């Protein structure tokens, strides 16, 4: 069974379970999938949903991009510098378990109620996990690879480019895939505070107005955003890391 069939099978299972809940519970709190998808089309055609999607994509894309760039850079740096790793890693281990969502009021005070505080919250939650993942990926590279690279006359920059980066690329994409899910969850939380745009706001606003069809439409859109980003990461992995699966 290929990936396309797997996707269709997964979608069918979700729809069947949704229909069963709709029929069994028989309440307005769970609309039918058909009604929800028709409502999504209506919202898109009337520009009532697109602006929320664009705001959410902007916040998520900027936060994840910053986390990946900074997290990968610092992770590689710690992975190749054992002395600094022994100094900085304890700091990371102390800060990593702290619930970063508790910092949201502080971010509001320091950076205002706009996008900066929400983007920073998503970033600060994701970057620690990326640092640890990439640092460990660098440490797990065989020392023989570095010895071979040096024997071929590769300088430090070429070692980073031709040895370390290709070696940790599967870990980078795996970390990206995991952090997309976490980022979407944090995005929903952040968009329920001090904003008028974003899928999280749209979902909670629809819930408060008892517009359950709109609420489920927002949930479906949020799920589709996550699915699209997952497929992009799969595409990158299949095209640039196919060697790792052989």
C-alpha positions as CSV (number, residue, x, y, z in Angstrom):
1,X,0.0,0.0,0.0
2,X,1.6,3.3,-1.1
3,X,1.5,6.6,0.8
4,X,-1.5,7.9,-1.2
5,X,-3.6,4.9,-0.3
6,X,-2.4,5.2,3.4
7,X,-3.6,8.8,3.4
8,X,-7.0,7.9,1.9
9,X,-7.4,5.1,4.4
10,X,-6.5,7.4,7.3
11,X,-9.0,10.0,6.1
12,X,-11.7,7.4,5.7
13,X,-11.1,6.1,9.3
14,X,-11.4,9.6,10.7
15,X,-14.6,10.4,8.8
16,X,-16.2,7.1,9.8
17,X,-15.4,7.7,13.5
18,X,-16.7,11.3,13.1
19,X,-19.9,10.1,11.6
20,X,-20.4,7.5,14.3
21,X,-20.0,10.1,17.0
22,X,-22.4,12.3,15.2
23,X,-25.0,9.6,15.0
24,X,-24.5,8.2,18.5
25,X,-24.4,11.4,20.4
26,X,-27.1,13.1,18.3
27,X,-26.4,16.6,19.6
28,X,-25.6,20.0,18.0
29,X,-22.3,19.9,19.7
30,X,-21.0,17.4,17.1
31,X,-22.1,18.4,13.6
32,X,-21.8,16.0,10.7
33,X,-18.6,16.0,8.5
34,X,-20.7,17.0,5.5
35,X,-22.2,20.0,7.2
36,X,-18.7,21.1,8.4
37,X,-17.0,20.8,5.1
38,X,-19.8,22.7,3.4
39,X,-19.4,25.4,6.0
40,X,-15.7,25.6,5.4
41,X,-16.3,26.3,1.7
42,X,-18.8,29.0,2.7
43,X,-16.4,30.6,5.1
44,X,-13.6,30.6,2.6
45,X,-15.8,32.1,-0.2
46,X,-16.9,34.9,2.1
47,X,-13.3,35.6,3.3
48,X,-14.3,34.9,6.9
49,X,-11.6,32.3,7.5
50,X,-8.8,33.1,5.2
51,X,-7.5,36.0,7.3
52,X,-7.4,33.8,10.4
53,X,-5.5,31.1,8.4
54,X,-2.9,33.7,7.1
55,X,-2.3,35.1,10.6
56,X,-1.8,31.6,12.1
57,X,0.5,30.5,9.2
58,X,2.6,33.7,9.6
59,X,3.1,33.2,13.4
60,X,3.8,29.5,13.1
61,X,6.2,29.8,10.1
62,X,8.2,32.6,11.7
63,X,8.4,30.8,15.1
64,X,9.3,27.4,13.7
65,X,11.9,28.9,11.3
66,X,13.6,30.8,14.0
67,X,13.6,27.8,16.3
68,X,15.1,25.5,13.6
69,X,17.8,27.9,12.6
70,X,18.9,28.9,16.1
71,X,18.3,25.5,17.6
72,X,20.2,23.7,14.9
73,X,23.1,26.2,15.0
74,X,23.5,26.0,18.8
75,X,22.9,22.2,18.7
76,X,25.7,21.7,16.2
77,X,28.0,24.1,18.1
78,X,27.5,22.1,21.4
79,X,27.8,18.8,19.6
80,X,31.3,19.6,18.4
81,X,32.5,21.6,21.4
82,X,32.6,19.2,24.4
83,X,33.9,21.8,26.9
84,X,31.1,24.3,26.1
85,X,28.6,21.5,26.1
86,X,29.5,20.6,29.7
87,X,28.9,24.2,30.7
88,X,25.8,25.1,28.7
89,X,23.9,21.8,28.7
90,X,23.1,22.0,32.5
91,X,21.5,25.4,31.8
92,X,19.4,23.9,29.1
93,X,18.4,20.9,31.3
94,X,17.3,23.3,34.0
95,X,15.2,25.5,31.7
96,X,13.9,22.8,29.4
97,X,11.3,21.3,31.9
98,X,10.0,24.8,32.9
99,X,6.4,25.3,31.5
100,X,7.1,28.1,29.0
101,X,3.4,29.0,28.7
102,X,3.7,30.6,32.2
103,X,5.9,33.2,30.5
104,X,3.2,34.5,28.3
105,X,2.1,37.3,30.6
106,X,5.7,38.4,30.9
107,X,6.1,38.4,27.1
108,X,2.9,40.5,26.9
109,X,4.4,43.1,29.2
110,X,7.8,43.1,27.5
111,X,6.8,42.8,23.9
112,X,3.2,43.9,23.8
113,X,0.0,42.1,22.9
114,X,0.8,41.6,19.2
115,X,2.4,38.9,17.2
116,X,5.9,39.3,18.8
117,X,4.9,37.8,22.1
118,X,3.0,34.9,20.5
119,X,5.8,34.1,18.1
120,X,8.3,34.3,21.0
121,X,6.3,31.9,23.1
122,X,6.2,29.3,20.3
123,X,9.9,29.8,19.6
124,X,11.0,29.4,23.2
125,X,9.0,26.2,23.6
126,X,10.4,24.6,20.4
127,X,14.1,25.7,20.5
128,X,15.2,23.7,23.6
129,X,14.0,20.4,22.1
130,X,15.7,21.1,18.8
131,X,19.0,22.0,20.5
132,X,19.1,18.8,22.5
133,X,18.0,16.7,19.4
134,X,20.6,18.2,17.1
135,X,23.4,18.1,19.7
136,X,22.8,14.4,20.3
137,X,22.7,13.8,16.5
138,X,26.1,15.4,16.1
139,X,27.5,13.4,19.0
140,X,26.2,10.2,17.5
141,X,28.2,10.7,14.3
142,X,31.0,8.2,14.0
143,X,34.4,9.5,14.8
144,X,35.8,7.5,11.9
145,X,33.8,9.8,9.5
146,X,35.6,12.9,10.9
147,X,39.0,11.1,10.7
148,X,38.3,10.2,7.1
149,X,37.3,13.8,6.3
150,X,40.5,15.2,7.8
151,X,42.6,12.6,6.0
152,X,41.1,13.9,2.7
153,X,42.2,17.4,3.6
154,X,38.8,18.9,4.4
155,X,38.9,22.1,6.4
156,X,36.5,22.9,9.2
157,X,33.9,24.6,6.9
158,X,33.9,21.7,4.5
159,X,33.5,19.3,7.4
160,X,30.4,21.2,8.6
161,X,29.0,21.3,5.0
162,X,29.8,17.8,3.7
163,X,30.0,15.7,6.9
164,X,28.0,17.2,9.8
165,X,25.0,18.7,7.9
166,X,24.3,15.6,5.8
167,X,24.8,13.4,8.8
168,X,22.3,15.2,11.0
169,X,19.8,16.2,8.2
170,X,17.4,13.2,9.0
171,X,17.4,14.3,12.7
172,X,16.7,17.9,11.7
173,X,13.6,16.8,9.6
174,X,12.4,14.5,12.3
175,X,12.7,17.3,14.9
176,X,10.9,19.6,12.5
177,X,8.1,17.1,12.1
178,X,7.7,16.7,15.9
179,X,7.9,20.4,16.5
180,X,5.2,21.2,13.9
181,X,2.7,19.3,16.1
182,X,3.9,21.0,19.3
183,X,4.0,24.4,17.5
184,X,0.4,24.1,16.4
185,X,-0.8,23.2,19.9
186,X,1.1,26.2,21.3
187,X,-0.2,28.4,18.5
188,X,-3.8,27.5,19.5
189,X,-3.1,28.4,23.1
190,X,-1.4,31.7,22.2
191,X,-4.1,32.8,19.9
192,X,-6.8,32.5,22.6
193,X,-5.3,35.6,24.3
194,X,-5.3,39.3,23.3
195,X,-5.9,38.9,19.6
196,X,-8.7,39.1,17.0
197,X,-7.2,37.0,14.3
198,X,-5.9,33.4,14.1
199,X,-7.4,30.0,14.0
200,X,-7.2,29.6,17.7
201,X,-9.1,32.8,18.2
202,X,-11.7,31.7,15.6
203,X,-12.3,28.4,17.3
204,X,-12.7,29.8,20.8
205,X,-14.8,32.7,19.5
206,X,-17.1,30.2,17.7
207,X,-17.3,28.1,20.9
208,X,-18.3,31.1,23.0
209,X,-21.0,32.0,20.5
210,X,-22.3,28.4,20.4
211,X,-21.5,28.2,16.7
212,X,-20.4,24.6,16.8
213,X,-20.2,24.2,13.0
214,X,-17.8,27.1,12.8
215,X,-15.8,25.7,15.7
216,X,-15.4,22.4,14.0
217,X,-14.6,24.1,10.7
218,X,-11.7,25.9,12.5
219,X,-10.5,22.6,14.0
220,X,-10.5,21.0,10.6
221,X,-8.6,23.9,9.1
222,X,-6.0,23.7,11.9
223,X,-5.7,20.0,11.2
224,X,-5.2,20.6,7.5
225,X,-2.5,23.1,8.2
226,X,-0.6,20.5,10.3
227,X,-1.2,17.9,7.6
228,X,0.2,20.2,4.9
229,X,3.3,21.0,6.9
230,X,3.9,17.3,7.7
231,X,3.7,16.5,4.0
232,X,6.2,19.2,3.2
233,X,8.6,17.7,5.8
234,X,8.0,14.2,4.3
235,X,8.8,15.6,0.8
236,X,12.0,17.1,2.1
237,X,13.0,13.8,3.8
238,X,12.2,11.7,0.7
239,X,14.2,14.0,-1.6
240,X,17.2,14.8,0.6
241,X,17.4,11.9,3.0
242,X,16.5,8.9,0.9
243,X,20.0,7.5,1.5
244,X,19.3,7.1,5.2
245,X,16.5,4.6,4.5
246,X,18.7,2.2,2.5
